[in-house]
Amino acid sequence: MKFFILSLLSLNMMFMKSKHPLSMSILLMLQTIITAMIMKNMQESFWYSYILIILMMSSVMTMFIYMTSLISNMKTNLNLSFLMISFLSPILYTNFFYNTCESYNLMESINMKIYYNMNKMYMLNKSLTFLFILMFLLLMMIFINKLMNLKMGPIRKINDKL
């Protein structure tokens, strides 16, 4: 659990540093998967995490297709040192937190706070809002898929040589 939270923090740092839309969408997919795994561990029902993954992945894939048609020739610059630091930092933080007693209490309180916040989100009086947001995202995904007509070709025209 602690590793998931720390990896979410490192993915957020990477998301703020990334400039290319495709790398941002990949980071968003990874964040969605980790968030769904955290939700599955905290909730008794796993359906909310499945709904989250299905909705977010479909919207990110739609955005991915749109971005690849618009900026197909844009180069990405990978900073390998930044990637290594951001992927290794959760492991180092987890090892550090396991070795100290105060951090155990701190992380336990953070876990309890997250658990109670997640429970508040799915309470009966908030469930209508949550269902409305899910239905809205589902309808937007359906509308976007209906708007994109494959017979008309890509959104941006490719320069043809005459």
ABEGO torsion letter per residue (X at the ends): XAAAAAAAAAAAAAAAABABAAAAAAAAAAAAAAAAAAAAAABABAAAAAAAAAAAAAAAAAAAAAAAAABAABBBBBBAAAAAAAAAAAAAAAAAAAABAAAAAAAAAAAAAAAAAAAAAABAAAAAAAAAAAAAAAAAAAAAAAABBAAAEBABBBBBBX
